[in-house]
């Protein structure tokens, strides 16, 4: 396997026009491939607006099966360009059972695997528990021609347990398709604290596990369909960091961006030799981690 890998991500704005959103994703993929990307990550739920701002049963009509229209489109362009693509889908698994699901398409266009979002938030403006059933596949990397991908989704990014388990199971890099932003009512200080926390926790996953992390977030303002709030200002800021949390590339907070950078496969091995966190873990003393709180 080659010693470097070019990774790309597509940070885009979305509207209620699904066809336009998919066209934007595909154009971003082509742009990344032209820049040499062998692996491209799309943001969370890139086929539509972030509908979880409100609870609306009609939104379930937007869900699709896997395989389905989005995997067909991503598979076709993956095969055409000879690259691996990570997309994000509102999955209809069965009547009344829906998931927030990441999909991985191989270079030949075939579905390499899926990951169903495990941690489901329910915060103001993020009513995901109304829509999504928690994932049931565990934290298992997806084998691809470009390596073992530890794919997690948005709210998963706050949980070191998820990143650790992916790394323990052999993930060579972590990928987070994301949809996160500010409440327009928040002052600038609060906005800065929130985004800094979001960046810091994910850089920490890279440091703690000695592997690169790739994050694709959406960007732009999306109104609240219920008009009860001012909507969400998605803060973009997609980024790629190396195994010591060092920035390799970072997108702006306020505009669509196609970001491409090169990561070293060798650096993870070198970093883990000088910072052997896996060697020094006290696995005999961690039983309380499976409890909800305390002893």
Secondary structure as UniProt FT lines:
FT   STRAND          4..11
FT   HELIX           18..34
FT   TURN            35..36
FT   STRAND          39..42
FT   TURN            44..47
FT   HELIX           51..53
FT   HELIX           57..62
FT   HELIX           69..81
FT   STRAND          84..94
FT   TURN            95..96
FT   STRAND          97..105
FT   TURN            107..108
FT   STRAND          111..116
FT   STRAND          122..123
FT   TURN            124..125
FT   STRAND          126..127
FT   HELIX           128..131
FT   STRAND          142..144
FT   TURN            145..146
FT   STRAND          147..153
FT   HELIX           154..158
FT   HELIX           160..168
FT   TURN            169..170
FT   STRAND          173..178
FT   STRAND          181..183
FT   TURN            184..185
FT   HELIX           188..209
FT   STRAND          212..217
FT   STRAND          219..222
FT   TURN            225..226
FT   STRAND          232..235
FT   STRAND          239..241
FT   TURN            243..244
FT   STRAND          247..250
FT   STRAND          257..264
FT   HELIX           266..274
FT   TURN            277..280
FT   HELIX           283..285
FT   HELIX           287..290
//
